[in-house]
Amino acid sequence: MLSEPLLEWQNSGEYLTYQGYQVFSKVSEGNNGTPLLLIHGFPSSSYDWYAVWPLLEGNFKLITADMLGFGLSDKPEQFNYSIPAQADLYVHLIKTLNLTSVHILSHDYGDTVAQELLARHHEGLLGFDIKSVTFLNGGLFPETHKPLLVQRLLMSSLGSWVAKLMTQQKFTANFKRICTDSMTAEDIDLLWEQLQFNNGRAVVPKLIYYMQERKVNRPRWVGALEQSNAVAIPLHLIDGVIDPISGAHLVERFRELIPGARVTELSEVGHYPQIEAPESVVQAFIAGLKNSTSESHLSTHDYDLDEAN
């Protein structure tokens, strides 16, 4: 039985059948605003967006889903988990909704999925337009990604054993290393609950192969960022700079390789900005869209924001 916050989240969305599997999705109701696709990270789910959802839904038609292997979706042990496979799922979702364009807000693993979608956009293979992409902390460049020890172990030949032996206490300790105290004990408990749901630990070693995919596909996925910058698809990095995995060092590399793209640094924020500092993330996101796109009608709020461009 799901805990109350997750049960409420589940009841606010619906399941769609995709390749014979059940995928949880959530779309803001009765909103004809600008379509915004929210792509979650590893090892969590669409619930990562719970704090920014009410702040964004006045301006946007929000669309999200739990990727296969994550959250409330099916977690088949025999599925070929890959970044392109997860991108296929989002393409299916957008086409099911008959949308012709979207903005994207992504985090962590979701950043890499967004890079794959950008690459397909440049190849003319999507069937819809990407208007902008805003990235939160994630491994955009494999050379700057600094995984935790447990992530490296999960990638090794010991991965299945590490997943089986993982405890909630160790899981919590790892999250406390990468996030500030604004990521509450309840937030972390809910992440653990979702990881356990549908026997999720069994597929974690397969999911985490994305770290190797980033290295193999670096020319394609980093190239998608460089090409987007060249053809004026607005890119924006909003980064919690004290994150040891993808903090200030990611910002430095992003500015070096994607000159002219917008950057917002959030001081005293770690790896999960959308949970640790939701108001700052929304303020920065909307300010970025108003500055770089035709979305000048978007409303903003008087949130505090430590921003550097």
Secondary structure, DSSP 8 states (H G I E B T S, - for coil): ---HHHHHHHHTSEEEEETTEEEEEEE-TT--SEEEEEE--TT--GGGGTTTHHHHTTTEEEEEE--TTSTTS---TTS---HHHHHHHHHHHHHHTT-SEEEEEE-THHHHHHHHHHHHHHHT-SSSEEEEEEE-SS-SSTTT----HHHHHHHSTTHHHHHHH--HHHHHHHHHHHS-TTS-HHHHHHHHHHHHGGGGGGGHHHHTTHHHHHHHTHHHHHHHHHHHHHTT--EEEEEETT-TTTSHHHHHHHHHHSTT-EEEEETT--S-HHHHSHHHHHHHHHHHHHHHSS-TT------------
